[in-house]
């Protein structure tokens, strides 16, 4: 299970926890979503978890640019 949380100031700048959870879960063969401030996701391929998590900083940069 992946959990994403975003502070209100970053939600105001366009960061969305649901999108982060969904896009991260795709890497591990799953899906997810949720609210702008909190979301959850899951996937089937735990061997790709490190790759999924290492991609989060780039997803955040893209969302805030």
N, C-alpha and C positions, 0 to 999 in steps of 0.2 A: 504494500500500500504506500502510495506517495501522498504527502500532504503539502499543500502550498498555502502560504499565508502572505498577505501583502498589507503593509501599513497604509492608513488612510491618505497620507501625503503622496505616496506613490500611486495609489488608485487614482487620485486626482490628476496625476501626470500621465495616466494612460496604461499603467501596468494592471493586468487582470489575472488573478490567481487561477481562474478557470482555464484560461488559455495556456498558462504555464503548465498546469497539471496535464491538460490534454496533449500538448505538444511533447512534453517529456515522456508521457506514457506511450506514445506512438513508438518510441525507440525500443521499448521493451515488449512490444506487441500487444499493447492494451489501449485503454482509453480512459477518459475521465472528464471532469469539468466541475463547475460550481460557480460560486458568487465571485464578484471582483475581489473581495477581501479574503476569501477562504475557499479551498477546493480540495478534492481528493481524486485519486486515480489509481489504477492498478494495471498489471500486465502479466504476461505468461512467461517471459524469458528473463529470469533474474540474472543470467550471465551477462546481460547488456546493461545492468543497472548503473555501473560506473560510467559507461559511455553516455547514458541518458542524463545523469547528474552533471557530468562535465560540460554538457551543452547548455545548462541553465543560464550561466552568465551571458552567453551570446543572445539567448532569447530575451533576457531582461534588457540588454543593450538595444536590441531591435525594437522592443516595445516602447522604450523611452526616447527613441530618436525621432 
